[in-house]
């Protein structure tokens, strides 16, 4: 089998240069992956990828090599598999700002229709860890709101929000869980989000989370933790948001610290 050297894609900031090991030889699967990126660009969003057999013949490589290249592109969100149908060019990733804006606002700015499916809406004791984050006693009551996040009816994440029950006693009766929580807090209750601490990491979904989101448990996920507070400096919300790594990315603007 030939050793790939796709010089047409060899640039200082291109995918081939980034993938060349120190010994200078490009792994065969990676060369095929780079060629597939060109195929994806030509086909366009929603188009079916050629069959595995066709790709093997086209690149003169084994099925294992093609499968590895395609598998990585699926994990990266460039391709999507449909059971019983084939592999297709995936749409661009959704972009969420790392800022004090809601999931709803972030999607609407991109012309995408946000949505939510309620899983849990309950009262419960805070417990030690949550109490420390919210500055309350472990036995104090919190409101727990768990929802599947939708983007144009596609499941893209799972959000679990904890709020201090003493600050929002009427929330369970008055709030529609299919709507934006931040919009309700701001417009109906006059809540001001003055600041937040946020942390983002990569994880694998638990079997329950993967089932709710409708994704492969082996797919990397983006996990966001946020604690928010008001002008008085008191925290009132903790959020755990789990997003599909193949469908969402985050963006923020940095400025120089004086």
N, C-alpha and C positions, 0 to 999 in steps of 0.2 A: 504494500500500500504506500502511496506517496506521502512524503513529509510536507505538510502545508507551509507555505510561505506567502501569505496574502499581502504582498508589499503595497498593493493599492490602498490598504487600510492601515498602513504603518505610519502613524503620526505621533508627535510628542505627547498628545493628550488623548489619543485614540484607544480603543479597547484592546488592540493587539499589543501595543507597547506596554500597557499596564499589565498584560498577562504573560509577558516573557520572563521566565525564570533567569537567574543569574547565569546559568550555563548556555543561555541563548536559544534553546530549542523550544518551539511553541508546542505544547501538548496538542495531540490531534483533535481531541474533543473540543478544546478551546478554539482552535482554528475553525472548526465547523460552527461553533457558536457564533463567532464573529461573522462568518458568511451568512448565517441565519439571520443576524441582525439586518443585513442588507436585504435579504428576502422579505423580512417583516416590513421594512420601510417601503418596499415596492408594492407589497400586497395591500397594505392599509388596514385600518381597524375593522375587525369583524370578519375578515377574510379567512378562509380555511387554509391551514398549512398543508403543503403536499404530504402524502402518506410517508410513513417511515421507510417503506421500500423505495419510494421515489427519491427520498433524500439520500439513502444509502448509495443508490446508483449515481446520483448527481455528484456526490462528494467522494465516491469510491472509498467508503469506509464501512465498518461493521455496524450492525444494529445497536450494539452496546455503546458505540461512540456517539451515534445519533441520539440515543435515548439520554445519555448523560448531558449532551448539549441542550436538548429540548427541555430536559428536567430542570436545568439551572435557569433557563429562560422563563419557565413556569413559576419557579420560586421567586424570581425577580419581578414578576408581574408583566412581562413582555408578551407572554402567551398564556392562554387559558384552555384547560381541557374540559370537554363536555362529554359526560359518560354516554357511550353508545353512539357518539356523533363524530368526534375527532378533536383536533387541536386547532385553535383559532388565535388570530392576532388580538391581543387584549386592548381595551381602551386605555388612554393615558391615566396615570394615577391621579386621584383627587389630592388636592393640596390644602392642608389645614394650617392656619397661622398659629404660631406659638405666641399667643397674646390673650388679653382678657376679652375674648369674644366667644360666643357660643358656637357649638357645632352647627346650629341652624344658620347663623350669620356667615360662617365660613363657607358653607356649601352654596348658599344663595348668591354670594358674590361671584361664584363660578357658573351661575345659571343652572345649578343642579337642585332638584327638589329633595329636601331632607324629610325624613320620616322616622318614626319610632314604633316599636312593638313592646308593650308592657310585659314584663316577666314577674316582677315583684314590687309591691308597694306596701311597706309594713313599718310598724313601730317596734323598736328593740332596744335593749340595754347597750350602751356604747362599748363596754369592755375596755381592757387596759390600753391597747395600742391606739384605738380610735379616740379614746378619752384624752390621751396625751396630745394628739394632734389638734383636737378641738378645744383643749383647755377646760375640760369638764370632768366630773367624777365618773368612774367606771360604771356606776349604777345609773347614771343619768340616761334619759331616753333620747334616742335619735330616730330620725326618719330615714328609711332606706328605700331608694328608688332604683330599680334595675330595669334597663331597657335595651333591646336590640336596636342598633342604629342602622338606618336605611339611607341609601343615596339613589334616587330614582327607582325605588322599590328593591334595590339590591342590598342584601345584608353585608355590611362592611365592618361592624364593630359591636361591642358590648360595653355599656356604660353603667357603672354602679356608683350612685351618689348618696352620700350621708350628710344629713343636715341636722343641726341642733334643734330638737323638738321644741325647746323653750322659746326659741326665736320665731318659729313658724308654726304655731299651734293649729291654724286653720288650713294649712296646706293640703292635708289628705282629703278634706271635704271640697275644697274650692279649685284645686289644680287639675287640669286635664293632662294626664301623663303622655298623651300623644303629641303634645305641643312643646314648645321651647320652655324649659324651666327658667333659664336666665331671663327671657323676655317677661315671664310671669313675675319673677322676683323683682325685676326692675320696674315694670309698668304698673303692676297691681299692688305691690307691697313697698315700693320705693327703696328697694335695697340697692346700695352702692357698692360695687366691687372696687375696692381701693388698691388691692394688691394680691399676689398669689405666688406661691413657690411651686415650681413644676419640675418633675423629673421624668425622663423618657428612657426606656431600656427595651431591649429585644428579649422576647420569651417565646415559649411554645404554649399553645392553648391547652387547657385541661380537656379531657374528653367531653365534659359538660359544656364548656365554652365553645369548643369546636362544633358541637351539635347545634347549639343556639345560633352561632354565626353562620353555620353551613359551610365549614371549611375543612380542609385536611389537617388533622392534628400535627402533622409534620411541617406545616407551613409556618415560617417565622412570623411572629406577631410583634406589633409595636405597643408597648404598655406605657401608659401615661398616668402618673400620680400627680394630683394637684390638691393643695390646701389653699383656700381663699379666705380673705379677711376684709372687713369694712374699714371706714375711716377711723374708727376707735381702736383699730389694731387687733381686735378680737377675732380669731378664726371662727367661721360658722359653717364651713363646707369642706368635705373631703371627697374627691372624685377619683375613681379608678376606671380608666378608659382603655379598652383593649381593641386595637385596630388591626385589620388584615394588612400585613406587610406588603402584599402584592397589589393593594388597591389604594393605599394612602401614603402620603409623605408629609413632612412638616417643614415649614419655612419660618424664619425669623430674620429681623434686621438688627444688626449689631452696631453699636456706636462706641466711640473711643471713651474710655473712662478717664476723667480728669484726675 
